[in-house]
Each structure stands twice: as structure tokens, then as C-alpha cells.
Amino acid sequence: MKIVIAEKPSVGRELAKVFGATTKRDGYIEGKGYSFTWAFGHLLQLAPPQEYGYIGWRRQHLPMLPAKFKLGIRKIRTKDGMVEDPGVRKQLDIIKKLFDEATEIIVATDAGREGELIFRYIYYFLKCKKPFKRLWISSQTDEAIKEGFRNLKPGTDYDTLFNSAHCRSESDWLVGMNATQALSISAGSRSVLSLGRVQTPTLAMICSRFLEIKNFIPQTYYQLAIQLDKDGQLFRAMSVNNFDKKEDAEALFAKIEDTVSGFPAGGKILTVEAKPRKEPPPLLHDLSSLQQEANKRKGLTADQTLNILQGLYESKLVTYPRTGSRYIGDDVFAGVPALIGKLTDHKDFGRQAEFLLTATLNKRSVNAKKVTDHHAILTTGESPYQLSGDKLAVYDMVAGRMLEAFHQECVKEVTKITVESGSVFVANGTVIRSAGWRSVFNESDEEKKDEENPSLPKVKAGEALPVVNKALLEKQTKPKAMYNEASLLKALETSGKDIEDEELRYAMKDSGLGTPATRAAIIETLLNREYIVREKRNLVPTPKGLAVYDVVKDQKIAQAELTGQWEKRLEEIRSGASVSDFKAEITDYTRLITNELLMAGAGLAEKLT
């Protein structure tokens, strides 16, 4: 009997359906020579400190550095405290029985780091020694599943992926357990003050931005504006310089008055620059970019978007969601025209899909070297007729982005007119000559929102135009915006660095905080710990979060860039780098932060009362 193990029951049932296995048993389905069983996500976890003899929270135990980590069955909270989940124990017994009877084990957990960890922990906990094969697919369509089963991989091909996952798991235990106990003990707090390898620098970013805004002192400055008339078409030009002193602005303002007074031509055109600019289409979506778009468009949290996307994946409508890649290879690109063809009857995108079927597709998102474990998120060609509400909205974001990514460039004409009228003024305008990819969602250009003019007239250098209006504007500098989920996810990609260019940001993804698959959980953890709250769409620290930040802000554990480097090291382990070197560094790091926090938390108890 071939045993197939999936990550959760719904996927196990779907795999069984594809193979025509219909006999339901307790904890598995069998038929056609296969048995399909499942986990419930993480059945096992690294054992808690007491399993290594660290009973109670005591300073002398720190840092806790187990010589060898143990696995324990997932626990649930009851009136008697934390106990083994009986449902997990029962399912593990079922899996063991099946493994013992297996002629072949096929791993069908999610094809990624955490999916590999879920299976391997079960495999090692049950002391199974049988070889296993790996199902590695990016889509849950029947054909993709059948093709995956025809091309099963040796389980050993994914040993380095497990090594990366296992190192992540152990490092999170070491940093989280020791830092949490160290801070809680040193603060003399009656409550648990949770810290974590990724959680804490993320909290630091939110608190730092909040305090920066709170302490921001607006600076007043002045600008001059004039309105000119070209054959009845009015346009606005702004002074090149800002003025700190009102009297300096007023002096130049008076010169405009003198220029206008008694003379119709108050503004002389110095230069006219009209340059075409081609704006390439956006890259395809990975999980993080899709979460950002869903937050901006619909106000969905990162966690909500991930759950919706996972459901769409299991319903065979989109490809693997937990991807960190925004590219596809040439092999996948070959199937893109067929996917586009399936969208020709889409009520919003149909016309653009029809256009693309006759056009040369843009290959900006086609680069096999930038595809990691999984390619970017695509539709599968299956009909989404049953979708509505947020599910339909997220599906449309995937479908729409797919059309945008393979569409033509947006061609703009960017015009800059320099005017002299007592001072130098500039008028900027952008005209879209060919909408290209922007025609998919037919939305306004973000860059045009700050422009003073929807369009500019045709003028020539040396031409004199009447100034029909003028204004002295008093303005104030503004702080950065509070983090919302979209902007925080964007910042996590680059460990807090402000990088707008999407390709440069993508190049830094291995040095970001967390991974696309884990960032939603990080935000939810901070909310559950009551370190932050949602205020409308913003993420705002609580007094508790600010108090913790005040203690840790200068400590190693709060440094986003350092934590981002750990993520890069984990990805290098995935490519075969030394596990022992990483573990030695994490051990040294754990000792350092534990000592820092034991000394730093003394005044925290007062702040929390």
C-alpha cells in the first residue's frame, strides 16, 4: 500500500478524490492501492523548557541551551492546564500504523519550508526509517496533481530545505524562550513579556515610527503659486524654491505683482521639456505584494488575505500562495496564453484579455533564475463562478495582475515648463499616450495625484503669458505615515529600509524580516500579545508595547537588520550552507541577548503598572 500524507484533511481528501479513492477510514481514505492520510498542520513542536529540566522561570537557568532538542505533541489549554491534544495523539497513532504497513511513503504536505518541517517532525518522532518520495507541485488542479505524481522526487532532495526549517524552528525557540524569560524575570513582572527573533524587531519598527510621528514638530514654510493663461487654458506653476521666512516669500510675491501690473504678459516661458517615458508593467504577485494590494484596496489584513488565498489554492483556482517569487520560468510562460484565454469572458478584464491574445506578451516577469521553490502566483484556468465578496476580490487581484504583468508598457509624456515671473516657477504635467498595462484596472496614475495640472497647453520658449492669479501658500512639513499592514509588509521585505523600486526591493527579500509565509502570523502575534492594536487601518503600539520597546530598543534583539541577516543565512542553508556554523552563531547570540535583557528590564515593572 502506498501511503500519501497531506498537511491537512481537506487536501488529503482532494488528493484521494483525484485518484478515485473512496473508502473512508478513521483518519485516512483508501482505494486504488493508496491510503491518503493527513496532519492537522503542526502536530509536533519543540518540547518546552521543563522537558530539559528547566523547571520554573529562574535566572540561574538562563540561557537555556539544550544539547539536543526533543519533539513533543502539540498541547491544548484545559482547566487542568496545558495537556497533550488527544486528537493529535490519535492521528499520530494512525499515521504510525500506516507508515509501518507502507510499501512507499509519499510526502504531499505543502511544498515549502514549513510543509517540509511538518512531515519531517512526524517522520522522526515516529522513528520511521523507510525512504520517502516528495510530491512537489505549484497547483492543486487535477492535472497538476497527476503530473506531480508522475514525477515524484527523492525525499533526500529536500534535506537542505528541512535543515533550513529545523534551524529556523530551533533558533526561534532559543531566542523566544530565553528572551521572554529574561525580560519577564528582570522586570519582576507578573505577566509574561513575550519576545521573539522576528516579533521583537517588528514591534521596534512600529514603535519607532509611532514615536517619530508623536515627537514630530511641523516646520512652516512658504511657496508661491501663479496661474497662467494660454488661449483660455489655465495652468498652475509653483515656485522652484521654498521659503523658510514669510518676508522673503512676500518680497518675491510683490515682484509678481509688479510684473503683472499694467502689463498683460506677466510670465515668460524659459524652457519647455516634453519627454516620453515608458513605464514597465508591474511584476507578478508573490504573497507579500498581494497582501499589500489587498490591504490597500479592500482593507484586508495580511492574515485574512493569506487564508483567502490558501482557500483559492485548495479550490484549484490559483497556484501555490506562500511563494516569495514574483517571476515564472519559460516552461510556465508557455502556458500563460491559455490562462489569459480563460479570462476573455471576465466582466472587468475580458477586453484586455482578448487584446493580449493578439499581442506580444511582455516577458519582464519571466526569469527562471529568480524562481525559488515556487513561481509567482497565477490563476489556473479553472472557473471562479462560485466566488463572491472578498474571495472574488482577491482572485481578481491575481487575475488582474497577471494581465498587467504580460501587458504592454504604459507610455507617458512628461512635460516640464519653466516660467519666469519675478522668480522662477515650474509647471509639471503628465499625459498618458498609451495606457498599456494601466488599462487593466483603469485606475489613475499614482504619480499624477501630486501634480498641479491634469494637462498642460502647448507653449514655446520665449512666449509671454498673462498671469491671471497668484497666491502665497503657507504649508507645513508632515511626518511619515503610521504603519498600516500594507506599508509594514513592504518595510519587512527590506528590514525597514525605504525602497520604492520593486525590483531592488525584491533583490533584498532574503534579508527581510520573516518570510512572505510568516509575516501575517508575526502581525497577529503582536496583536494577540496586546503590544499593538488596529486603529482603522493603522497599526499602533499599546502602552505595554511601548514599555517593552523602551527596554529593548537599544538591544541586539530589536535590530531589524541583524534579524534580517538570520533570514538570509537560513536561505543559504537551503542552498547547502553549514548548519553547525549557523547554530553556533545563534547560540552565541542567545547568550548575548539573554544577558542584555537580564540587565535591562529592571524599570519595566513600573511602566506596566
C-alpha positions as CSV (number, residue, x, y, z in Angstrom):
1,M,0.0,0.0,0.0
2,K,1.3,3.5,-0.9
3,I,0.8,6.0,1.9
4,V,0.3,9.6,0.9
5,I,0.5,12.2,3.8
6,A,-1.0,15.7,3.3
7,E,-0.8,18.7,5.5
8,K,-4.5,18.8,6.4
9,P,-7.6,16.8,5.9
10,S,-9.1,18.9,3.1
11,V,-6.0,18.4,1.0
12,G,-5.9,14.7,1.8
13,R,-9.5,14.3,0.7
14,E,-8.9,16.2,-2.5
15,L,-5.9,14.1,-3.4
16,A,-7.9,10.9,-2.7
17,K,-10.7,12.2,-5.0
18,V,-8.3,12.7,-7.9
19,F,-7.1,9.1,-7.6
20,G,-10.6,7.7,-7.1
21,A,-10.0,6.5,-3.6
22,T,-13.4,6.5,-1.8
23,T,-13.2,4.1,1.2
24,K,-13.3,6.3,4.3
25,R,-11.4,5.1,7.4
26,D,-10.7,6.7,10.7
27,G,-8.1,9.3,9.9
28,Y,-7.5,8.3,6.3
29,I,-9.1,7.4,3.0
30,E,-8.1,4.4,0.9
31,G,-8.6,2.9,-2.5
32,K,-6.8,2.2,-5.8
33,G,-3.7,0.9,-4.0
34,Y,-3.3,4.2,-2.0
35,S,-4.1,5.4,1.5
36,F,-4.4,9.1,1.9
37,T,-3.8,10.5,5.5
38,W,-3.0,13.9,6.9
39,A,-1.7,16.1,9.7
40,F,-3.6,19.0,11.2
41,G,-0.8,21.5,10.4
42,H,1.9,21.3,13.1
43,L,1.1,18.1,15.2
44,L,4.5,18.3,16.8
45,Q,6.6,21.1,18.2
46,L,9.9,21.5,20.0
47,A,9.4,20.4,23.6
48,P,9.1,23.2,26.3
49,P,11.9,24.0,28.7
50,Q,10.6,21.7,31.5
51,E,11.3,18.7,29.2
52,Y,15.0,19.6,29.5
53,G,15.0,20.0,33.3
54,Y,14.4,23.8,33.4
55,I,11.6,23.7,35.9
56,G,10.1,27.2,36.7
57,W,11.3,30.5,35.5
58,R,14.7,31.1,37.2
59,R,17.5,33.4,36.5
60,Q,20.1,30.6,37.1
61,H,18.6,28.6,34.2
62,L,19.4,31.3,31.6
63,P,20.4,30.9,29.0
64,M,18.6,27.6,28.3
65,L,20.7,25.8,25.7
66,P,19.5,22.2,25.3
67,A,22.2,19.9,24.0
68,K,19.7,18.2,21.8
69,F,16.1,19.3,21.1
70,K,13.2,17.0,21.7
71,L,9.8,16.8,19.9
72,G,6.6,17.0,21.8
73,I,2.9,16.5,20.9
74,R,1.0,19.8,20.4
75,K,-0.7,20.9,23.6
76,I,-4.0,22.5,24.3
77,R,-5.1,24.6,27.3
78,T,-7.7,23.0,29.6
79,K,-8.9,23.7,33.2
80,D,-6.1,21.4,34.3
81,G,-3.5,23.4,32.4
82,M,-1.7,22.5,29.2
83,V,-2.2,18.9,28.2
84,E,-1.4,16.8,25.1
85,D,-4.1,17.2,22.4
86,P,-5.8,13.8,22.3
87,G,-6.8,14.3,18.7
88,V,-3.2,14.8,17.7
89,R,-2.1,11.7,19.6
90,K,-4.8,9.6,17.9
91,Q,-3.9,10.9,14.4
92,L,-0.2,10.2,15.1
93,D,-1.1,6.6,16.0
94,I,-3.0,6.2,12.8
95,I,-0.1,7.6,10.7
96,K,2.4,5.3,12.5
97,K,0.2,2.3,11.7
98,L,0.0,3.3,8.0
99,F,3.8,4.0,7.8
100,D,4.5,0.6,9.3
101,E,2.4,-1.0,6.6
102,A,3.6,1.2,3.7
103,T,5.4,-0.1,0.7
104,E,6.0,3.5,-0.3
105,I,5.6,6.8,1.6
106,I,4.7,9.9,-0.5
107,V,5.0,13.4,1.2
108,A,2.3,15.7,0.0
109,T,2.5,18.4,2.6
110,D,2.7,22.0,1.3
111,A,5.7,22.3,-1.0
112,G,7.6,24.8,1.1
113,R,9.8,25.2,4.3
114,E,7.0,24.7,6.8
115,G,5.4,21.9,4.9
116,E,8.7,20.0,4.9
117,L,9.1,20.6,8.6
118,I,5.6,19.3,9.4
119,F,6.3,16.0,7.7
120,R,9.9,15.5,8.9
121,Y,8.9,16.1,12.6
122,I,6.2,13.4,12.2
123,Y,8.7,11.1,10.4
124,Y,11.4,11.5,13.1
125,F,9.0,11.4,16.1
126,L,7.6,8.1,14.8
127,K,11.2,6.8,14.3
128,C,10.3,5.8,10.8
129,K,13.3,4.6,8.7
130,K,11.6,4.0,5.4
131,P,12.6,6.1,2.4
132,F,10.1,8.5,1.1
133,K,9.3,10.4,-2.1
134,R,8.2,14.1,-2.4
135,L,5.3,15.5,-4.3
136,W,6.3,19.0,-5.4
137,I,3.5,21.0,-7.1
138,S,2.5,24.6,-7.5
139,S,-1.1,24.0,-8.3
140,Q,-3.9,21.8,-6.9
141,T,-5.6,21.2,-10.3
142,D,-6.3,17.6,-11.1
143,E,-3.8,17.7,-14.0
144,A,-1.1,19.3,-11.8
145,I,-1.6,16.7,-9.1
146,K,-1.4,13.8,-11.6
147,E,1.7,15.3,-13.3
148,G,3.3,15.7,-9.9
149,F,2.7,12.1,-9.0
150,R,4.2,11.0,-12.3
151,N,7.3,13.0,-11.4
152,L,7.8,12.3,-7.7
153,K,11.2,13.5,-6.3
154,P,13.5,11.6,-3.9
155,G,12.9,12.7,-0.4
156,T,16.6,13.4,0.1
157,D,16.4,16.2,-2.5
158,Y,14.8,18.3,0.2
159,D,17.1,17.6,3.1
160,T,18.6,21.1,2.9
161,L,15.1,22.5,2.9
162,F,14.4,20.6,6.2
163,N,17.7,21.8,7.6
164,S,16.7,25.4,6.9
165,A,13.3,24.8,8.5
166,H,14.7,23.0,11.5
167,C,17.3,25.7,12.1
168,R,14.5,28.3,11.9
169,S,12.5,26.3,14.5
170,E,15.4,25.9,16.9
171,S,16.6,29.5,16.6
172,D,13.1,30.8,17.3
173,W,12.9,28.5,20.4
174,L,16.3,29.6,21.7
175,V,15.7,33.3,21.2
176,G,12.0,33.4,22.1
177,M,12.2,31.2,25.2
178,N,15.3,32.8,26.6
179,A,14.4,36.4,25.8
180,T,10.9,36.1,27.1
181,Q,12.0,34.6,30.4
182,A,15.0,37.0,30.8
183,L,12.8,40.1,30.3
184,S,10.0,38.9,32.4
185,I,12.3,37.9,35.3
186,S,14.3,41.1,35.2
187,A,11.2,43.2,35.1
188,G,9.7,41.4,38.1
189,S,6.5,41.3,36.1
190,R,3.6,39.1,37.0
191,S,2.7,38.7,33.3
192,V,4.7,37.1,30.5
193,L,6.5,39.6,28.4
194,S,6.9,37.7,25.1
195,L,9.9,38.5,22.9
196,G,10.9,36.7,19.6
197,R,13.5,36.6,16.9
198,V,11.3,38.3,14.3
199,Q,8.4,39.5,16.5
200,T,10.6,42.0,18.5
201,P,12.3,43.9,15.7
202,T,8.9,44.2,14.0
203,L,7.5,45.7,17.2
204,A,10.5,48.0,17.3
205,M,9.8,49.3,13.8
206,I,6.1,50.0,14.7
207,C,7.0,51.8,17.9
208,S,9.9,53.7,16.4
209,R,7.6,55.1,13.7
210,F,4.8,55.9,16.2
211,L,7.2,57.9,18.4
212,E,8.8,59.6,15.4
213,I,5.3,60.9,14.4
214,K,4.4,61.7,18.0
215,N,7.5,63.8,18.5
216,F,7.4,65.4,15.1
217,I,7.5,69.2,15.2
218,P,6.0,70.6,12.0
219,Q,8.0,73.3,10.3
220,T,6.2,76.1,8.5
221,Y,7.4,77.0,5.0
222,Y,6.1,79.1,2.2
223,Q,5.6,78.6,-1.5
224,L,4.4,80.9,-4.3
225,A,2.0,79.9,-7.0
226,I,0.9,81.6,-10.2
227,Q,-1.8,80.7,-12.7
228,L,-1.1,81.4,-16.3
229,D,-3.5,81.6,-19.3
230,K,-2.6,80.1,-22.7
231,D,-5.5,80.9,-25.1
232,G,-8.1,80.2,-22.4
233,Q,-6.4,77.1,-21.0
234,L,-5.3,77.8,-17.4
235,F,-2.4,76.1,-15.8
236,R,-0.5,76.4,-12.5
237,A,3.2,76.8,-11.8
238,M,4.9,76.6,-8.4
239,S,8.0,78.4,-7.2
240,V,11.1,76.4,-7.5
241,N,12.3,77.4,-4.0
242,N,10.5,77.0,-0.7
243,F,10.9,79.9,1.8
244,D,11.5,79.5,5.5
245,K,10.8,83.2,6.1
246,K,7.5,84.7,5.2
247,E,9.0,88.1,4.5
248,D,11.3,86.5,1.8
249,A,8.2,85.0,0.2
250,E,6.3,88.3,0.4
251,A,9.2,90.1,-1.3
252,L,9.0,87.9,-4.3
253,F,5.3,87.9,-4.2
254,A,5.4,91.6,-4.7
255,K,7.6,91.3,-7.7
256,I,5.0,89.1,-9.3
257,E,2.5,92.0,-8.7
258,D,4.9,94.4,-10.3
259,T,5.3,92.2,-13.3
260,V,1.6,91.8,-13.8
261,S,0.6,95.4,-13.0
262,G,-0.4,97.2,-16.2
263,F,1.1,94.6,-18.5
264,P,-0.8,91.5,-19.7
265,A,2.3,89.3,-20.2
266,G,3.3,88.5,-16.6
267,G,5.1,85.2,-17.2
268,K,7.8,84.4,-19.6
269,I,8.4,80.8,-20.7
270,L,12.0,80.0,-20.2
271,T,12.1,76.3,-21.2
272,V,9.7,73.6,-22.3
273,E,10.8,69.9,-21.8
274,A,8.4,67.2,-23.1
275,K,9.9,63.7,-22.8
276,P,8.3,60.4,-23.5
277,R,8.6,57.9,-20.6
278,K,7.9,54.2,-20.7
279,E,6.6,52.7,-17.5
280,P,7.1,48.9,-17.4
281,P,4.3,46.7,-16.1
282,P,4.4,45.5,-12.5
283,L,5.9,42.2,-11.7
284,L,3.6,39.3,-11.0
285,H,2.4,38.9,-7.4
286,D,4.1,36.9,-4.6
287,L,2.3,36.5,-1.3
288,S,3.7,39.7,0.2
289,S,2.8,42.0,-2.7
290,L,-0.7,40.5,-2.9
291,Q,-1.2,41.1,0.8
292,Q,-0.2,44.7,0.3
293,E,-2.6,45.2,-2.6
294,A,-5.5,43.6,-0.7
295,N,-4.9,45.8,2.3
296,K,-4.8,49.0,0.1
297,R,-7.8,48.0,-2.0
298,K,-10.1,46.2,0.5
299,G,-8.6,46.8,3.9
300,L,-7.9,43.1,4.3
301,T,-5.4,42.1,6.9
302,A,-2.3,40.1,5.9
303,D,-3.8,37.1,7.7
304,Q,-7.2,37.4,6.0
305,T,-5.5,37.6,2.6
306,L,-3.4,34.5,3.3
307,N,-6.4,32.5,4.5
308,I,-8.4,33.5,1.4
309,L,-5.6,32.7,-0.9
310,Q,-5.0,29.3,0.7
311,G,-8.7,28.6,0.2
312,L,-8.4,29.6,-3.5
313,Y,-5.4,27.3,-3.9
314,E,-7.2,24.4,-2.4
315,S,-10.2,25.1,-4.6
316,K,-7.8,24.8,-7.6
317,L,-8.3,28.5,-8.7
318,V,-4.7,29.9,-8.1
319,T,-1.2,28.5,-7.8
320,Y,0.8,28.0,-4.6
321,P,0.2,31.0,-2.4
322,R,3.1,31.0,0.1
323,T,5.7,32.0,-2.6
324,G,8.4,34.6,-2.3
325,S,9.0,34.8,-6.1
326,R,7.5,37.3,-8.5
327,Y,8.8,35.5,-11.6
328,I,8.0,32.4,-13.7
329,G,10.2,30.3,-15.9
330,D,9.8,29.8,-19.6
331,D,8.1,26.5,-19.1
332,V,5.3,28.1,-17.1
333,F,5.2,31.1,-19.5
334,A,4.4,28.7,-22.4
335,G,1.0,28.1,-20.7
336,V,0.2,31.7,-20.0
337,P,-1.7,32.4,-23.3
338,A,-4.1,29.6,-22.4
339,L,-4.6,31.1,-18.9
340,I,-5.3,34.5,-20.5
341,G,-7.7,33.0,-22.9
342,K,-9.8,31.7,-19.9
343,L,-10.3,35.3,-18.8
344,T,-11.8,36.6,-22.0
345,D,-15.3,36.3,-20.5
346,H,-14.3,38.2,-17.3
347,K,-16.8,41.0,-16.8
348,D,-14.0,43.6,-16.0
349,F,-10.9,42.2,-17.7
350,G,-12.4,40.5,-20.7
351,R,-11.4,43.1,-23.3
352,Q,-7.9,43.3,-22.1
353,A,-7.6,39.5,-22.1
354,E,-8.8,39.5,-25.7
355,F,-6.3,42.2,-26.6
356,L,-3.4,40.2,-25.1
357,L,-4.3,37.1,-27.1
358,T,-3.3,39.0,-30.2
359,A,-0.4,40.9,-28.7
360,T,3.3,40.1,-28.0
361,L,3.4,39.3,-24.3
362,N,5.8,41.3,-22.1
363,K,8.4,39.0,-20.5
364,R,9.5,41.2,-17.7
365,S,8.3,38.6,-15.1
366,V,9.9,35.7,-16.9
367,N,13.2,34.8,-15.4
368,A,13.8,31.2,-14.3
369,K,16.9,32.2,-12.3
370,K,14.6,34.2,-9.9
371,V,12.2,31.4,-9.3
372,T,12.9,29.8,-6.0
373,D,10.8,26.9,-4.6
374,H,7.7,28.2,-6.4
375,H,6.9,30.7,-9.1
376,A,4.7,33.8,-8.8
377,I,1.0,33.4,-8.1
378,L,-1.1,32.8,-11.2
379,T,-4.7,31.7,-11.9
380,T,-5.1,28.1,-13.0
381,G,-7.7,28.5,-15.7
382,E,-10.4,26.9,-13.5
383,S,-13.7,28.9,-13.5
384,P,-14.3,31.1,-10.3
385,Y,-18.1,31.1,-10.9
386,Q,-18.8,30.2,-7.2
387,L,-16.8,33.1,-5.7
388,S,-18.2,36.3,-4.2
389,G,-17.2,39.1,-1.8
390,D,-13.6,39.2,-0.6
391,K,-12.7,35.8,-2.2
392,L,-13.7,37.1,-5.6
393,A,-11.8,40.4,-4.9
394,V,-8.6,38.5,-4.1
395,Y,-9.0,36.2,-7.1
396,D,-9.5,39.3,-9.3
397,M,-6.3,40.8,-7.9
398,V,-4.4,37.7,-9.0
399,A,-6.1,37.6,-12.4
400,G,-5.8,41.4,-13.0
401,R,-2.1,41.4,-12.0
402,M,-1.4,38.5,-14.4
403,L,-2.9,40.5,-17.3
404,E,-1.0,43.7,-16.2
405,A,2.3,41.8,-15.9
406,F,2.2,40.5,-19.5
407,H,0.7,43.7,-21.0
408,Q,2.5,46.5,-22.9
409,E,4.3,49.3,-21.3
410,C,2.4,52.4,-20.3
411,V,3.7,55.3,-22.4
412,K,3.6,58.8,-20.9
413,E,4.6,62.2,-22.0
414,V,6.1,64.1,-19.0
415,T,6.2,67.8,-19.5
416,K,8.0,70.4,-17.5
417,I,7.5,74.1,-18.2
418,T,9.8,76.7,-16.5
419,V,8.4,80.2,-16.2
420,E,9.9,83.5,-15.0
421,S,7.8,86.0,-13.2
422,G,9.8,87.8,-10.7
423,S,11.1,84.4,-9.7
424,V,11.4,81.0,-11.3
425,F,8.3,78.8,-11.4
426,V,7.8,75.3,-12.7
427,A,4.6,73.6,-14.0
428,N,4.6,69.8,-14.3
429,G,2.2,67.6,-16.2
430,T,1.9,64.1,-17.4
431,V,-0.2,62.9,-20.2
432,I,-0.7,59.1,-20.8
433,R,-0.3,58.5,-24.6
434,S,-0.8,54.7,-24.4
435,A,-2.3,53.3,-21.2
436,G,-0.8,49.8,-21.8
437,W,-1.0,47.8,-18.6
438,R,-2.8,50.6,-16.8
439,S,-5.9,49.8,-18.8
440,V,-6.5,46.5,-16.9
441,F,-7.8,48.1,-13.7
442,N,-8.2,51.5,-15.5
443,E,-7.1,53.4,-12.4
444,S,-5.5,56.8,-12.0
445,D,-1.7,57.1,-12.1
446,E,-0.4,57.4,-8.5
447,E,2.3,59.8,-9.7
448,K,-0.2,62.2,-11.1
449,K,-2.0,62.7,-7.7
450,D,0.5,65.3,-6.6
451,E,0.6,67.2,-9.9
452,E,-1.0,70.6,-10.1
453,N,-2.2,70.2,-13.6
454,P,-4.3,67.5,-15.2
455,S,-2.8,68.6,-18.6
456,L,-0.6,71.3,-19.9
457,P,-1.1,73.5,-23.0
458,K,1.4,73.7,-25.9
459,V,3.7,76.6,-25.3
460,K,7.1,77.7,-26.6
461,A,10.3,79.1,-25.0
462,G,10.3,82.9,-25.1
463,E,6.5,83.1,-25.1
464,A,4.9,85.6,-22.7
465,L,1.6,84.7,-21.0
466,P,-0.7,86.6,-18.7
467,V,-0.5,85.7,-15.0
468,V,-4.2,85.7,-14.1
469,N,-3.8,84.8,-10.5
470,K,-1.2,84.4,-7.8
471,A,-1.0,83.0,-4.3
472,L,1.3,82.9,-1.3
473,L,0.9,79.5,0.2
474,E,1.7,78.7,3.8
475,K,2.5,75.0,4.3
476,Q,3.8,72.7,7.0
477,T,6.2,69.7,6.8
478,K,4.5,66.4,7.5
479,P,5.8,63.3,9.3
480,K,5.9,59.9,7.8
481,A,2.6,58.0,7.8
482,M,1.8,55.5,10.5
483,Y,2.4,51.9,9.5
484,N,-0.6,50.0,8.2
485,E,-0.4,46.4,7.2
486,A,0.5,47.2,3.6
487,S,3.3,49.6,4.4
488,L,4.6,47.3,7.2
489,L,4.7,44.3,5.0
490,K,6.6,46.4,2.5
491,A,9.1,47.5,5.2
492,L,9.5,44.0,6.5
493,E,10.8,42.9,3.0
494,T,13.8,45.2,3.4
495,S,14.3,45.2,7.2
496,G,12.9,48.7,7.4
497,K,14.7,50.3,4.6
498,D,12.6,52.7,2.5
499,I,13.0,51.3,-1.0
500,E,10.3,52.1,-3.6
501,D,11.8,50.3,-6.6
502,E,10.1,46.9,-6.7
503,E,13.0,45.0,-8.3
504,L,15.5,46.4,-5.9
505,R,13.2,45.5,-3.0
506,Y,12.8,42.0,-4.4
507,A,16.5,41.6,-4.6
508,M,16.6,42.2,-0.8
509,K,13.9,39.8,0.0
510,D,16.3,37.2,1.5
511,S,17.5,39.8,4.0
512,G,14.0,40.9,5.1
513,L,12.3,40.2,8.4
514,G,10.5,36.8,8.3
515,T,9.2,35.4,5.0
516,P,6.1,36.1,3.0
517,A,4.6,33.0,4.6
518,T,5.3,34.1,8.2
519,R,4.7,37.8,8.2
520,A,1.0,37.7,8.7
521,A,1.5,35.5,11.8
522,I,4.0,38.0,13.1
523,I,1.5,40.8,13.0
524,E,-1.2,38.6,14.5
525,T,1.2,37.6,17.3
526,L,1.9,41.2,18.2
527,L,-1.9,41.9,18.3
528,N,-2.5,38.8,20.5
529,R,0.2,39.8,22.9
530,E,-1.5,43.2,23.2
531,Y,1.7,45.0,22.0
532,I,-0.2,46.7,19.2
533,V,-3.8,47.4,18.2
534,R,-5.5,48.2,14.9
535,E,-6.9,51.8,14.7
536,K,-8.8,52.0,11.5
537,R,-6.2,50.6,9.1
538,N,-3.2,51.7,11.1
539,L,-1.1,49.5,13.5
540,V,-0.5,51.4,16.7
541,P,1.6,50.4,19.7
542,T,-0.2,50.0,23.1
543,P,1.4,51.3,26.3
544,K,2.5,47.8,27.0
545,G,4.2,47.6,23.6
546,L,5.9,50.9,24.1
547,A,7.1,49.9,27.5
548,V,8.7,46.8,26.2
549,Y,10.2,48.7,23.2
550,D,11.7,51.3,25.6
551,V,13.6,48.5,27.3
552,V,14.7,46.6,24.2
553,K,15.2,49.4,21.6
554,D,19.0,49.5,22.1
555,Q,19.4,45.8,22.4
556,K,20.5,43.3,19.7
557,I,17.1,41.6,19.7
558,A,15.4,44.7,18.4
559,Q,17.8,45.2,15.4
560,A,15.8,44.6,12.2
561,E,18.9,44.4,10.0
562,L,20.6,41.8,12.2
563,T,17.5,39.6,12.3
564,G,17.2,40.0,8.5
565,Q,20.7,38.6,8.2
566,W,19.5,35.5,10.0
567,E,16.8,35.0,7.4
568,K,19.4,35.3,4.7
569,R,21.5,32.6,6.5
570,L,18.5,30.3,6.6
571,E,18.1,30.6,2.9
572,E,21.8,29.9,2.4
573,I,21.3,26.7,4.5
574,R,18.5,25.8,2.0
575,S,21.2,26.0,-0.7
576,G,23.6,23.8,1.3
577,A,25.5,26.2,3.7
578,S,26.8,24.9,7.1
579,V,24.1,24.1,9.7
580,S,26.7,23.8,12.5
581,D,28.1,27.3,11.9
582,F,24.6,28.8,12.0
583,K,23.7,27.0,15.2
584,A,26.9,28.2,16.9
585,E,26.2,31.8,15.9
586,I,22.6,31.6,17.2
587,T,23.9,30.1,20.5
588,D,26.3,33.0,20.9
589,Y,23.6,35.5,20.0
590,T,21.2,33.9,22.5
591,R,23.8,34.2,25.3
592,L,24.3,37.9,24.4
593,I,20.7,38.9,24.3
594,T,19.8,37.0,27.4
595,N,22.5,38.9,29.4
596,E,21.4,42.2,27.9
597,L,17.8,41.6,28.8
598,L,18.5,40.4,32.3
599,M,20.3,43.7,33.0
600,A,17.9,45.9,31.0
601,G,14.4,45.2,32.4
602,A,14.7,46.5,35.9
603,G,12.5,49.6,35.4
604,L,9.9,47.9,33.2
605,A,7.6,46.8,36.0
606,E,6.8,50.4,37.0
607,K,5.9,51.3,33.4
608,L,3.5,48.4,33.1
609,T,1.5,49.3,36.3
